[in-house]
Amino acid sequence: MSDAVAKPRNDARNVDIAIVGGGLVGASLACSLAPLIERHGLRVAVVEAAPMLDAASAPWQPSFDARSSAIAQGSAQRFRDMGLWPAMAEQAAPISRIHVSERGRLGVTRLLAEELGQQALGYVVPNAWMGRVLHRRLAELPLAWHCPANVDCIEPEAEGYRLTLSDGSEFQAGLTVLADGGRSGLKERLGIGSDEVPYDQVALIANVEMSQPHEGTAYERFTREGPIALLPLPGQQMALIWTHAAGREGARLALSDGDFLTELQRAFGDRAGRFRRVGSRHAYPLALVTAREAIRPGLAVLGNAAHSLHPVAGQGFNLALRGVTDLVAALELALGSGESAGSMLTLRDFEARRIVDRHNVVRFSDGLIRLFGIDNGLLSHARAAGLVGLNLVGPLRRGLARRAMGLER
Ligand SMILES: Cc1cc2nc3c(=O)[nH]c(=O)nc-3n(C[C@H](O)[C@H](O)[C@H](O)COP(=O)(O)OP(=O)(O)OC[C@H]3O[C@@H](n4cnc5c(N)ncnc54)[C@H](O)[C@@H]3O)c2cc1C
């Protein structure tokens, strides 16, 4: 694999597919389109607002404060299909067991990869590394890469949309895929509304170093303040996602490293060992945001632009990647039968493949938060029983594990 970053390959005025956003989801879609570009001569443009770091001048380093994602087995398989897994796996840590517990309650649930006949329940990959692998692949593809450039304006036309970029260029696309993370205002300007349920919670994330090997264990601990997740990273490092009631994260962000580690140890306990070191801390406000429309003629909405979930169940990117797979499958079928990429026939097929999975995952991760977020005596016992019950009742626990692995929709 070359060290080059993606560069423009053509400056077509008209493209079949324009992807707005070259983040995790937009870049995954562009890479997944490679076989269709080759087979059907599909013209694809990707527009990404943030400048890419030049690999030569800023070599990738396993930075101590980067965000990491839990990648389900199903997602690893999707990266395998794209030919990208060997490179992703260079910095991926396998999850061999998941340990779920609740502070002050007896119940503990362990999900073991070996019980399910799997080598790993999933993997944890630093987002910066996933980005690096995806963008290196993009650089090899014959597509138009506009970066850094912002899509400033998007207007419907008879056949698709006209996109105007911040560098003054414009082009027309038969299908425009909004993969802009949902924060650019483009969705709103198109009149696509969203349903937003704020959780009044903020995720504080950081990488931490432990005193003992994690042996591939991912921890999910539900506390009165909110869930704490610890995901294994290579070596003795783990990715921390510590959920706080909104407004309470500021004090923790301001603590010295030593005081932060003491408070974290107190909240999490010592089942994973001692917390030795912490990298820089970042805060993400949490809300459940779902777009009311996923498709329009010539338009599809993907990734965080379509659904932004609570990170507790590690489902957001995994769900989005299944959306990428389904969109590519719908496009393949359409192009093979002479249908256009942006026709409603193509997009209805895509939406029909998505609707149940999206609904189930949104309900699953939101339900988990609500179940563990309510401080009520009766419910607490039910939760403890539920966790113990999950331990006792094999099929139920296996069902949860299969969903967590992305093997079940
Ligand atoms: C704390 C936290 C932990 C998480 N952990 C997990 C996990 O373990 N597993 C999991 O599956 N998911 C996880 N998620 C969810 C996951 O991070 C998201 O699903 C994923 O990042 C969504 O990617 P995206 O490409 O849709 O959006 P983004 O990552 O927001 O990317 C959007 C891109 O579009 C670009 N852009 C924006 N506007 C424009 C414009 N107008 N023109 C051009 N480009 C534009 C941006 O620069 C950006 O690069 C987590 C989320 C959080 C907050």
The ligand as a Gaussian input file, in Angstrom:
#p B3LYP/6-31G(d) Opt

LIG

0 1
 C      -17.813000       8.898000      21.882000
 C      -18.258000       8.072000      20.704000
 C      -17.853000       6.740000      20.596000
 C      -18.304000       5.947000      19.540000
 N      -17.923000       4.642000      19.485000
 C      -18.406000       3.840000      18.506000
 C      -18.066000       2.466000      18.460000
 O      -17.339000       1.952000      19.312000
 N      -18.569000       1.694000      17.437000
 C      -19.399000       2.228000      16.491000
 O      -19.865000       1.481000      15.605000
 N      -19.720000       3.544000      16.505000
 C      -19.245000       4.353000      17.487000
 N      -19.558000       5.685000      17.491000
 C      -20.335000       6.232000      16.373000
 C      -19.419000       6.590000      15.198000
 O      -18.362000       7.408000      15.651000
 C      -20.213000       7.309000      14.123000
 O      -21.236000       6.443000      13.710000
 C      -19.350000       7.658000      12.906000
 O      -18.303000       8.500000      13.274000
 C      -20.207000       8.350000      11.860000
 O      -19.388000       8.676000      10.766000
 P      -19.904000       9.668000       9.614000
 O      -18.906000       9.522000       8.518000
 O      -21.328000       9.427000       9.347000
 O      -19.829000      11.118000      10.258000
 P      -18.554000      11.987000      10.634000
 O      -17.506000      11.135000      11.274000
 O      -19.067000      13.170000      11.384000
 O      -17.956000      12.464000       9.228000
 C      -18.588000      13.429000       8.424000
 C      -17.561000      14.005000       7.464000
 O      -18.209000      14.928000       6.587000
 C      -17.410000      16.091000       6.445000
 N      -18.342000      17.204000       6.130000
 C      -19.250000      17.774000       6.957000
 N      -19.941000      18.731000       6.317000
 C      -19.456000      18.771000       5.052000
 C      -19.752000      19.552000       3.905000
 N      -20.714000      20.484000       3.922000
 N      -19.048000      19.353000       2.771000
 C      -18.068000      18.393000       2.732000
 N      -17.750000      17.611000       3.795000
 C      -18.428000      17.801000       4.925000
 C      -16.711000      16.232000       7.783000
 O      -15.502000      16.992000       7.665000
 C      -16.453000      14.781000       8.165000
 O      -15.194000      14.299000       7.715000
 C      -19.145000       6.502000      18.546000
 C      -19.536000       7.839000      18.640000
 C      -19.112000       8.615000      19.702000
 C      -19.574000      10.051000      19.794000

